[in-house]
Amino acid sequence: MSYFSNKVVVVTGGSEGIGKALVELLLEKGARVATCGRTYEKLYELQTAHAGRPLHTGTADVSRESDCNNFINSVLETFGTIDILINNAGISMRALFKDLQIDTLRTLMDVNFWGTVYCTKFALNEIIKNKGTIVGVSSPAGFRGLPGRTGYSASKFAVNGFLEALRTELLADGVNVMWVSPGFTTSNIRNVALDKDARPQKENPMDEDKMMSAEECATYILKSIEKRKRTLVLTLLGKSSLLLNKLLPSLTDKMVRNFYFKNGKLVK
């Protein structure tokens, strides 16, 4: 039997990208899955595609505390408990700090950080009871600040710090808390990345074909949950960036700038 058989797993932001891949893989492994998203139509398509399987969906904006509370309560009403929470919902941005409106940073923090805090808080008692797992889908940007992504980096640093503190608090309770950093993975996150005015970019400067697939990323995440790991950093670029940042931070500053800028202009 699969490690996930009959476990109740909550995945936020499961209507597309890594979240959707996690939902589908978990269902294949016999889990009872609950997921949320902001778009009803996408959730309806997901539910329809998996009709007859133990999938619960709910419309929720994780930046709203009440939405998170209502969603987690609906999971408990449907499945009775929660074993694993994967805080996957998130948004990105692409704009220089000198140009952007403060609302852009506020929106990033509300979704990426506070969304993780809210869902974790409301699911925590059940997870402690089951000695389960809490996961945060973070980013290398949570270890190394990236230009053009000040709000995104800040939110992921906050997520990592929150989860590390929580992990330490819960060591004696048998709960595993982990954070994963997928790196560049195929998804819609770059198309909807916020611009300087907190509006979706609707364009993608990256070559998605050269990135890890969402399905491969989901497979790595589930294997790490099963092994109850502390952290997971995926992709060679992500691992090398973090290592260099520890050993040669000033050199890494220049290398990161060269990667994201061309002729003084932000291009990625």
PyMOL commands that set and color helices and strands:
alter all, ss='L'
color gray80, all
select helices_A, chain A and resi 17-28+40-49+65-79+102-130+140-142+150-169+171-173+208-210+214-226+236-247+249-260
alter helices_A, ss='H'
color red, helices_A
select strands_A, chain A and resi 8-12+32-37+55-59+84-87+133-137+176-181+231-233+261-262+265-266
alter strands_A, ss='S'
color yellow, strands_A
deselect
rebuild
show_as cartoon
